[in-house]
């Protein structure tokens, strides 16, 4: 089984979170593969900037999610994926989706609404975890 490591961010501005809308309508958090010999925190910041144009600042590591998926032209190759998530903050709400990656919209959405919009249950859980961390950190 192939293993893949990714990193991403729950980027906050005030009480809003950055979400990306894919061409199929799904709302997701920005994330992507960690490059060889790259630190996961650096990868998370890089992926957020590549996918959304947002220059975010790391605040805190908040955990990982793990899942398996099938890929390949014949859908027979299994990948075991770990995504490391960081709470981040941005200084403004300017964002631009990376269209060549299939994103059609990048937007800051109120945290409660972001939870409802997020496509995947594991991303919903990480949003809840970020919300708890934000409550602990008053200066975000």
C-alpha positions, 0 to 999 in steps of 0.5 A: 500500500502506498503512503502519502503525507499531506499538510494543510491549514485551517486559516482564520480571519476573525471568526471566519475560516478559509474554504475552497470550492471545487469545480464539483461544488464541494467545499474543502480546506486547503491542503496538499502533499508534503515534498521530499525533505520538507517540514510539515509546517512549511508544507502547510503554509506553502499549500495554503498559499498555492491553492488560495493565494493567502499568506498565512501564519502558523499558530499551532499544530492541531492534529492529523486525520488518516484515511484510505482511498483508491486511485489509478486508471483501473482503481486498484491502487490503495493509498493510505493518507495522513493529513497534518493540520495547522491552525493559521491566521491571515492578516486580510481576507484577500484570496484567489482560487488556484483554478488549474487545481480545480478550485473555482472559489476561495472564500472566508466563511463564518466558522459555524457556516464553514462547518456546515459547508465542509464536504468531508466529516474528517474536515468537519472534525478538524474545524471543530478542533480549530474552533476550540483552539481559537477560543483558547487563543484570544488574539487570533 
